[in-house]
Amino acid sequence: MLTTALTERLGLKHPIVQAPMGGVAGPALANAVSAAGALGMITAGPPDGPGKIERDAAEMTERFGVGTLAWRLDEDPEILDAAIAARPAAISISGGEVVPHAARVNEAGIPLLVQVSSAVGARAAIDAGADFVVAQGTDAGGHTGWVGTMPLLEAVLPVAEDTPVLAAGGIASGRGLAGVLAMGCAGAWIGTRFFATREAIGSDERKQRLVTARETDTVHTRVFDIAQRVGWPAEYPGRALWDDFTARWHGHEDEVPLEGYEGGHVYAGGAVGAITDIPPAGEIVEQIATGAEARLRELP
């Protein structure tokens, strides 16, 4: 068993957190991940309001976390009210200015995870009272920054000092978990691999695209946010699978049509090339954990 600051603080069996992926991570996925000994998370992102958190929390039978977006909390502070009222095992905040909201989580006595994409962001998160820093590299699926996971960890780990760091972006197996633990992380924050599971929200067709995609089949782009008029800050494009829409409009963002786009895109990280099946989420937790343990035992 792998024991870290994450497992000890949150009472987990495995140092794994399932990322709160909008439109993917619902109660079924979060319950399955948590039942297997990791931390499953539900979401509070666009265009959701506080009611969604209340409904999803009512379906949770296991410990869970809530993932929120700073820019959405700026627009609708009641989202954080609902997240705190749900009494989750942890709350994460990403995508914007954390300081105005962090104190409320700290005062509620709920562990706070803050996702960052730079060493400067890590320092700010720690100063704001983060219990854990989530260093998310551009290898990650969905909205992310510009620095690769490994160089980001090289920058963040030295400045984090006594604040545990979780690695996010490009992790899909025990190899990846073992690697970031060996670097000094307290655990891994994993998204794309959990999208390709039976419990994740999403059609079979979208999940099958993850299985068939290669590690070279993603693009870091704003075209979907522009087309859907989603208010993500411009510094966080979304990493997604290439499709006809990105082939036409990526690089021509000023010309993206603001009507007629019906969605269907698949946010996915660079680790998509390691995905070959769509199993139950609990099996993924066990595979990653046991794989990491085996890898670390092989080290001198």
C-alpha positions, 0 to 999 in steps of 0.5 A: 500500500502506498502511504502519502500525505494525500492518503493520510489527510483524506483517509484514502487507500490509494494516492489517486484523485479522479479529476472533476471533469465537466460533463464526464464526472458524475455521482456514478463515476465518483462513487466507483472511484471512491469505493475502490479506495481513491477520491472520486470527485463531482463537478461544479462548472459551467453552466451549472449552478448550486442546484447541481451540486445538491442533486449530485451530493445526494447521490453520493454513497462514498466520500467524495470531493467537489471540483469548482472553477474560480471564475464561476465562483466569481459569477455565482458565489452560491456555488461555493455555498452549496459545495461547502454545505455538501461537506465533501472530503475536499474541495478543489478550485482552479481556473482563475483567482483563488484568493477570494474563495479559499478563505471560505473553504479554510474556515469550513475546515474542508481540505482545499486543493488548488490547481495551478499551471506555474510555480508563481501560481503554486506560491499564490495557492499556498499563500491563499491557504491551499492544503494541496497544490495540484500541478497540472501540466499542458499534457492534461485533457480539458482546460489547461496551461502551457507547461508540460507536466514534468517541467512544471513539477520541476518548478513547483516541487521546490517552492511547495516546501511543506505543502503536498503536491499532486501531479496532473496531466498525462498520467494513465497507468501505474508507471505514471503514478510511480513516476510522480511519486518518485519525484516527490508528489503526494499523489496523482490527479487523473482525468482522461483515463477515468473518462474511458470507463463504464461509469463516466458520463458520455456516449459509447462513441465518445469513449471509443474515440479515446480508445482509438486515439493516439498520443499525437491526436490532441490539440490545445485550442480555444475554438470550442469555448469560442463557439459555445461562448463559454467564459473560460479565461483565454489563458486556459485553452482546452486540450481535446481530440482533433476533429473536423471542427478543429481542423477547420477553425484552429488557428482561425479563432477570429473567424469561429462561427458563434452559431450552429456548433452542436458540440460533440468534441472530446476533451482528452489529454496526451495520455490518451494513447495509453488507453485500450479499453473501457473497464469499470472505474474501480478496476482502473484504480486498482490497476494504477495503484498495484502497478505503481507499487510494483514499479516502486518495489523494483527501484534500488 
